[in-house]
Amino acid sequence: MASLGTYLRLMRAGFILVREGVVSSLPAEDLPGPARFAHGVAGLFAKRRAKSVERSDRLARAVERLGPSWVKLGQFLATRPDVVGTDIADDLAGLQDRMATFPEALARAEIEASLGRPIEDLYSCFDPPIAAASIAQVHPAEVTDENGPRKVAVKVVRPGVRQRFKRDLEAFYLVSRLQERFIPASRRLRPVEITKTLEQTTRIEMDLRLEAAALSEMADNTKGDPGFRVPSVDWERTGRDCVTMEWIDGIKMSDVAGLKAAGHDLDALADTLIQSFLRHTLRDGFFHADMHQGNLFVDPQGMIVAVDMGIVSRLGKKERRFLAEILYGFITRDYRRVAEVHFEAGYVPSIHDPASFAQAIRAIGEPIHGQPAETISMARLLTLLFEVTELFDMETRPELVMLQKTMVVVEGVSRTLNPKFNMWKAAEPVVGDWIRDNLGPKRIAGDVKAGAIAALRLAEQLPDIAVRTERLSQEVEHMAENGLRFDTATSEAIGKAEARYTRSGRIALWIIAATLVYIAWKLV
């Protein structure tokens, strides 16, 4: 049961969305009559100036008024075009996670509370913030140790953001439950599960120790990779509410003119970026899920440096294999195999006909063949694929949607560096090697080895399994002869619960009866 405060916060959010013209800017063609009428009324209450700006600007202004939790919700839904639609997802993708900075004194207090040491002991110099987002802000600082002074970046969690997010999350859950209850078509998308995923990812993002761990894992994975790295972490000065990492002196990938002026090879950078992302996805099953231009730098040595790893995602070995087979099936025009992979993975329910699904896949793949390679977008291919699967009751797969969205962003960054970027040519060295190693004889040998190891472990556990099976058999036989018995504590707990239920039922009946009497009296 949602609290009164939750309903009030939801009403406030609805009022802001109406006043900023967000509701009236949404498409109304497919809405039922009452909803279409409400949509029209919402337009009457929108601010006059809101009607003269684009929907993306209306969204940005509304989210800014609603606060940090709604910024995260907007950014999260931008990764879910299957939920909000492609157009709205594109608008949400433009939301800038830039908030007003909070006082330096509060940041210092957060660091000292998290690390248990005075700022003066931790840093020889601690400067005012240079950037602030919905969850944290960044301070330049300096550390002096036996190797001399070195510049670092200190990321500090915004005070009170956890409490604020917890309150707003109740409203998000309320909306998702109402959606599942009253809009049956939305149940396939699992709104409550989507809210749970938002809760999990944001809670992880708010614990900066986990971001530091992600940076460390990525550093280990990419140690020998050409042209890509992440900042090193200063674990001595890292806690739940702050993380200290290497300061990156580089040029943002959004500054194309700056990269050209510095003499960097933009075509090579575009290839390196997409190849690095595919290595992380296919080889490691662990990838940076927020690789937009603002989080990518090029250092003086020409290395791509990815920062801000608060959002990461993983793919299991099975999912990676299915992904590679799907891509390879499109390349070779083996649409039947692409369809079979979807059924084998459990992405599409078995009640559907694989041949019909293969026909739908062909409708996506055939228009691609015959086009120049530089016009074919792998990200667009996945987007169309996820749109078609809706017709076949494919349930939402959060890890695949996150992969698709990240691929869209990474490919977009590569195309800003090189407008004639050939996705397939750049990806071939990574995808081709992975397919040869994991879909050929090596994969079969690996599966046999994994199966043998699993069988050996099962054999080691057989004595314990036999003992537990015998004990269970004896207990079932005892119950069959003597019936099911409860101990005293269990019986008392059941009695108390039944008494509470009966008492609550009587109270509810008295309230209903009193209400009916009052209504009858008013009518008389």
C-alpha positions in Angstrom: 0.0 0.0 0.0 1.5 3.3 -1.1 1.7 6.1 1.5 -0.1 9.4 1.2 3.2 11.1 0.6 3.8 8.9 -2.4 0.5 9.9 -4.0 1.3 13.6 -3.3 4.7 13.3 -4.9 3.2 11.6 -7.9 0.5 14.4 -8.2 3.3 17.0 -8.1 5.2 15.2 -10.8 2.1 15.0 -13.0 1.4 18.7 -12.4 4.9 19.6 -13.5 4.8 17.4 -16.6 1.5 19.0 -17.6 2.6 22.6 -16.9 5.9 22.1 -18.9 3.9 20.8 -21.8 5.3 17.3 -21.8 2.0 15.5 -21.6 0.4 17.5 -24.4 3.5 16.9 -26.6 3.0 13.1 -26.5 1.2 11.3 -29.4 -2.5 10.8 -28.7 -3.6 8.9 -31.9 -3.8 5.5 -30.3 -5.3 6.6 -26.9 -8.8 5.6 -25.9 -11.5 8.3 -25.8 -11.2 9.3 -22.1 -7.4 9.4 -22.2 -7.5 11.5 -25.4 -9.8 13.9 -23.7 -7.4 14.2 -20.7 -4.6 14.7 -23.2 -6.4 17.6 -24.7 -7.2 19.1 -21.3 -3.5 18.9 -20.4 -2.7 21.1 -23.3 -4.9 23.8 -21.9 -2.9 23.9 -18.6 0.5 23.9 -20.3 2.6 27.1 -20.0 2.4 29.3 -23.1 6.2 29.4 -23.5 6.3 25.6 -23.2 4.2 25.2 -26.4 6.8 27.0 -28.5 9.7 24.6 -27.8 10.6 21.1 -28.8 9.4 18.1 -26.8 13.0 17.3 -25.8 13.4 20.8 -24.3 10.1 20.4 -22.5 11.3 17.1 -21.0 14.6 18.6 -20.0 13.0 21.5 -18.2 10.4 19.2 -16.4 13.1 16.8 -15.3 15.3 19.6 -14.0 12.4 20.8 -11.8 11.6 17.3 -10.6 15.1 16.6 -9.3 18.0 14.1 -9.4 15.9 10.9 -9.2 13.8 11.8 -12.2 17.0 12.6 -14.2 18.2 9.0 -13.5 14.7 7.7 -14.5 14.8 9.6 -17.8 18.3 8.5 -18.6 17.4 4.9 -17.7 14.3 5.0 -19.9 16.4 6.4 -22.7 18.0 2.9 -22.8 14.6 1.3 -23.1 13.1 2.2 -26.5 11.1 -1.0 -26.2 9.2 0.6 -23.3 8.8 4.3 -24.2 9.2 4.1 -28.0 12.1 5.1 -30.2 11.1 8.8 -30.5 10.7 9.4 -26.8 13.9 7.4 -26.0 15.8 9.7 -28.4 14.4 12.8 -26.6 15.3 11.3 -23.2 18.8 10.5 -24.4 19.4 14.2 -24.8 18.9 14.8 -21.1 22.0 16.3 -19.7 23.0 15.0 -16.3 24.3 18.4 -15.2 23.1 19.8 -11.9 24.0 22.7 -9.7 27.1 22.0 -7.5 26.7 21.7 -3.8 28.9 23.5 -1.3 32.5 22.4 -1.0 32.2 22.3 2.8 29.5 19.5 2.4 31.8 17.6 0.0 34.6 17.8 2.5 32.3 16.6 5.3 31.1 13.6 3.1 34.7 12.6 2.4 35.9 12.8 6.0 32.8 10.8 7.2 33.4 8.2 4.5 37.1 7.7 5.0 37.4 8.6 8.7 40.3 11.0 8.1 40.7 14.8 7.8 40.9 16.2 4.3 44.4 17.7 5.1 45.7 14.1 5.7 44.2 12.8 2.5 45.0 15.5 0.0 47.7 18.2 -0.2 45.3 20.3 -2.2 41.5 20.1 -2.6 39.9 22.5 -5.1 36.2 23.6 -5.7 34.0 21.3 -7.9 34.3 21.5 -11.7 31.2 19.4 -12.6 28.1 18.1 -10.9 25.6 15.4 -11.9 22.5 14.0 -10.3 24.3 11.6 -8.0 27.8 13.1 -7.4 30.2 15.9 -8.3 33.9 16.0 -9.2 36.7 18.0 -7.5 40.2 18.4 -8.7 42.8 17.6 -6.0 46.4 16.7 -5.4 48.0 13.9 -3.5 51.7 14.0 -2.4 53.4 10.7 -1.5 56.9 9.2 -1.8 56.7 9.6 -5.6 55.9 13.3 -5.3 52.8 15.3 -6.1 50.2 13.9 -8.5 46.8 15.3 -9.7 43.7 13.3 -9.0 39.9 13.5 -9.5 37.7 13.1 -6.5 34.1 12.1 -7.1 31.8 12.8 -4.1 28.2 11.6 -3.6 25.6 14.4 -3.3 24.4 14.7 0.3 20.9 13.3 0.9 20.6 11.8 -2.6 19.9 8.3 -1.2 17.0 9.4 0.9 15.5 11.5 -2.0 15.8 8.6 -4.4 14.2 6.2 -1.9 11.2 8.5 -1.6 10.8 9.0 -5.3 11.3 5.3 -6.0 8.0 4.6 -4.1 6.2 6.7 -6.7 8.0 4.8 -9.6 6.8 1.5 -8.1 3.3 2.8 -7.7 3.1 3.8 -11.4 4.6 0.5 -12.6 2.1 -1.6 -10.5 -0.9 0.5 -11.8 0.4 0.0 -15.3 0.6 -3.8 -15.0 -2.8 -3.9 -13.4 -4.8 -1.7 -15.8 -2.8 -2.0 -19.1 -2.6 -5.7 -19.9 -0.5 -5.1 -23.0 2.3 -3.6 -20.9 2.8 -6.8 -18.9 5.1 -8.2 -21.5 7.5 -5.4 -20.8 7.4 -6.1 -17.0 7.2 -2.5 -15.7 7.8 -3.6 -12.1 10.9 -5.5 -13.1 12.1 -2.5 -15.0 11.7 -0.4 -11.8 13.6 -3.0 -9.9 16.4 -2.8 -12.4 16.4 1.0 -12.1 16.6 0.6 -8.3 19.4 -1.9 -8.5 21.6 0.1 -11.0 21.1 3.4 -9.2 21.9 1.9 -5.7 25.1 0.4 -7.3 25.9 3.8 -8.8 25.5 5.5 -5.4 28.1 3.2 -3.8 31.3 4.6 -5.3 33.3 1.6 -4.1 31.5 -0.4 -6.7 32.4 2.1 -9.4 36.0 1.8 -8.3 35.8 -2.0 -8.5 34.4 -1.7 -12.0 37.3 0.5 -13.1 39.8 -2.0 -11.5 38.1 -5.0 -13.3 38.1 -3.1 -16.6 41.8 -2.2 -16.2 42.7 -5.9 -15.6 40.6 -7.0 -18.7 42.1 -4.4 -21.0 45.7 -4.5 -19.8 47.1 -5.6 -23.1 44.5 -4.0 -25.4 45.7 -1.5 -28.0 44.5 2.1 -27.8 42.2 1.8 -24.8 42.5 2.2 -21.0 40.6 3.4 -17.9 41.9 5.6 -15.0 43.7 4.0 -12.1 42.0 4.0 -8.7 43.5 5.3 -5.5 42.0 2.7 -3.1 43.5 4.4 0.0 41.2 7.4 -0.7 38.1 5.6 -1.8 35.0 4.7 0.2 31.2 4.4 -0.2 30.7 8.1 -0.7 33.9 9.1 -2.6 36.3 7.7 -5.1 39.7 9.1 -5.9 41.2 8.2 -9.3 43.8 9.3 -11.8 43.3 12.7 -13.3 43.0 12.5 -17.1 44.6 15.2 -19.2 43.0 14.6 -22.5 40.6 15.9 -25.1 36.9 14.9 -25.0 35.8 12.9 -28.0 33.0 15.4 -28.4 35.6 18.0 -29.3 36.3 16.8 -32.9 38.1 20.0 -33.9 40.3 19.7 -30.8 41.2 16.1 -31.7 42.1 17.2 -35.3 44.2 20.1 -34.0 46.1 17.8 -31.7 47.0 15.6 -34.7 45.0 12.5 -33.8 43.9 10.1 -36.5 40.1 10.2 -36.2 39.5 7.2 -38.5 41.8 5.1 -36.3 40.1 6.3 -33.2 36.7 5.4 -34.5 37.9 1.8 -35.3 39.6 1.5 -32.0 36.5 2.6 -30.1 34.1 0.1 -31.7 36.7 -2.8 -31.5 37.3 -2.1 -27.8 33.6 -2.1 -27.0 33.2 -5.4 -28.9 36.2 -7.0 -27.1 34.7 -6.0 -23.8 31.3 -7.4 -24.7 32.3 -10.7 -26.5 35.6 -11.6 -24.8 35.0 -10.3 -21.3 31.2 -10.2 -21.0 31.6 -7.0 -19.1 31.2 -3.6 -20.7 30.9 0.2 -19.9 27.2 0.8 -20.4 27.5 4.7 -20.6 30.1 5.3 -23.3 28.8 8.6 -24.6 31.2 11.3 -25.8 31.3 13.1 -22.5 32.8 10.0 -20.8 35.5 9.4 -23.4 38.8 11.2 -23.6 41.9 10.9 -25.8 45.1 11.3 -23.9 48.3 12.8 -25.4 49.5 9.4 -26.4 46.4 8.8 -28.5 44.8 6.3 -26.1 41.1 6.3 -25.6 40.3 6.7 -21.8 36.8 5.8 -20.6 35.7 7.4 -17.3 32.5 7.4 -15.1 31.9 3.7 -14.8 28.9 4.0 -12.5 26.8 2.1 -15.1 28.2 -1.2 -16.4 26.5 -4.4 -17.7 27.4 -8.1 -18.2 26.6 -10.8 -20.6 27.0 -14.5 -19.8 28.9 -16.9 -22.0 25.6 -18.3 -23.4 24.3 -14.8 -24.2 27.6 -13.8 -25.9 27.4 -16.9 -28.1 23.8 -16.3 -29.1 24.6 -12.6 -29.9 27.5 -13.7 -32.1 25.4 -16.3 -33.9 22.6 -13.8 -34.5 25.1 -11.3 -36.0 26.8 -14.0 -38.0 23.4 -15.3 -39.3 22.5 -11.8 -40.6 25.9 -11.5 -42.3 25.5 -14.9 -44.1 21.7 -14.4 -44.7 21.0 -17.6 -42.7 17.7 -16.3 -41.2 16.5 -19.7 -40.2 19.5 -20.0 -37.9 18.9 -16.6 -36.5 15.3 -17.6 -35.7 16.5 -20.9 -34.1 18.9 -19.1 -31.9 16.1 -17.0 -30.5 14.1 -20.1 -29.6 17.1 -21.9 -28.2 17.9 -18.9 -26.0 14.3 -18.8 -24.8 13.9 -15.2 -26.1 10.8 -16.2 -28.0 8.1 -18.5 -26.5 8.0 -22.0 -28.0 4.3 -21.6 -28.9 5.3 -19.6 -32.0 6.4 -21.1 -35.3 10.2 -20.7 -36.0 9.5 -20.5 -39.8 7.2 -17.5 -39.3 9.7 -15.9 -37.1 12.5 -16.5 -39.7 10.2 -14.8 -42.2 10.0 -11.7 -40.0 13.8 -11.8 -39.5 14.2 -11.9 -43.3 12.2 -8.7 -43.6 14.9 -7.0 -41.5 17.9 -8.6 -43.1 17.2 -8.5 -46.8 17.0 -4.7 -47.2 20.4 -4.5 -45.7 22.2 -6.6 -48.3 23.2 -4.8 -51.4 23.8 -1.5 -49.6 27.2 0.1 -49.2 28.9 -1.3 -46.1 29.3 2.2 -44.5 25.5 2.7 -44.6 24.8 -0.5 -42.7 24.4 0.1 -38.9 24.8 -2.9 -36.6 23.0 -0.9 -33.9 20.1 -0.2 -36.3 20.0 -3.9 -37.1 19.5 -4.8 -33.4 16.9 -2.0 -33.0 14.8 -3.4 -35.8 15.3 -6.9 -34.4 13.9 -6.0 -31.0 11.0 -4.2 -32.7 10.0 -7.4 -34.6 10.3 -9.6 -31.6 7.4 -7.7 -30.0 5.1 -9.4 -32.5 6.2 -12.7 -31.2 5.8 -12.0 -27.4 9.5 -11.7 -26.7 9.8 -10.7 -23.1 12.1 -7.8 -22.2 15.8 -8.9 -21.8 17.4 -6.0 -19.9 21.0 -7.1 -20.6 20.3 -7.2 -24.3 18.5 -3.9 -24.4 21.4 -2.3 -22.5 23.8 -3.8 -25.0 21.8 -2.5 -27.9 21.5 1.0 -26.5 25.3 1.2 -25.7 26.1 -0.1 -29.2 23.9 2.7 -30.7 25.8 5.3 -28.7 29.3 3.9 -29.4 28.6 3.5 -33.1 27.2 7.1 -33.1 30.4 8.4 -31.5 32.5 6.5 -34.1 30.5 8.1 -37.0 31.0 11.6 -35.6 34.8 10.9 -35.8 34.5 9.3 -39.3 31.2 10.0 -41.3 32.1 7.1 -43.7 32.7 4.7 -40.8 32.4 1.1 -41.9 31.0 -0.8 -38.9 31.4 -4.2 -40.4 34.9 -3.8 -41.5 36.0 -2.3 -38.2 34.3 -5.1 -36.2 35.5 -8.0 -38.3 38.9 -8.5 -36.6 37.1 -8.8 -33.2 33.8 -10.5 -34.1 35.5 -12.8 -36.7 38.1 -14.0 -34.2 35.5 -14.6 -31.5 33.3 -16.5 -33.8 36.1 -18.7 -35.0 37.2 -19.4 -31.4 33.8 -19.9 -29.9 31.5 -21.3 -32.7 34.0 -23.7 -34.2 36.0 -26.7 -33.0 37.4 -24.7 -30.1 33.9 -24.1 -28.8 33.1 -27.8 -29.0 36.3 -28.7 -27.1 35.5 -26.1 -24.5 32.0 -27.3 -24.0 33.2 -30.9 -23.6 35.8 -29.7 -21.1 33.2 -27.7 -19.2 30.8 -30.7 -19.2 33.5 -33.0 -17.9 34.3 -30.6 -15.0 30.6 -30.3 -14.2 30.2 -34.2 -14.2 33.3 -34.5 -11.9 31.9 -32.0 -9.4 28.5 -33.8 -9.5 30.3 -37.1 -8.8 32.1 -35.5 -5.8 28.7 -34.5 -4.4 26.9 -37.9 -5.0 27.5 -39.2 -1.4 25.9 -36.1 0.1 23.0 -36.2 -2.4 22.3 -39.8 -1.5 22.3 -39.1 2.3 19.9 -36.1 1.8 17.7 -38.2 -0.5 17.4 -41.0 2.0 16.6 -38.5 4.8 13.9 -36.8 2.7 12.4 -40.2 1.9 12.2 -41.1 5.6 10.5 -37.8 6.4 7.9 -38.2 3.6 7.2 -41.8 4.8 6.8 -40.5 8.4 4.3 -37.8 7.3 2.3 -40.4 5.2 1.9 -42.6 8.3 1.4 -39.9 11.0 0.1 -36.9 9.1 1.5 -33.4 9.0 2.2 -31.9 12.5 3.1 -28.4 13.5 5.2 -27.5 16.5 3.8 -25.3 19.3 5.4 -22.1 18.0 4.0 -22.6 14.5 0.5 -23.4 15.8 0.5 -20.2 18.0 1.7 -18.1 15.1 -1.1 -19.4 12.8 -3.7 -18.7 15.5 -2.5 -15.2 16.0 -2.5 -14.5 12.3 -6.0 -15.9 11.9 -7.2 -13.8 14.9 -5.7 -10.6 13.3 -7.3 -11.4 10.0 -10.7 -12.0 11.6 -10.5 -8.8 13.7 -9.5 -6.8 10.6 -12.4 -8.3 8.7 -14.9 -7.4 11.4 -13.6 -3.8 11.5 -13.8 -3.5 7.7 -17.4 -4.9 7.8 -18.4 -2.3 10.4 -16.8 0.5 8.4 -18.7 -0.6 5.2 -21.9 -1.0 7.2 -21.6 2.5 8.7 -20.9 3.9 5.3 -24.0 2.3 3.8 -26.1 3.6 6.7 -24.8 7.1 6.2 -25.5 7.0 2.4 -29.0 5.7 3.0 -29.6 8.4 5.6 -28.4 11.1 3.1 -30.7 9.7 0.4 -33.7 9.8 2.7 
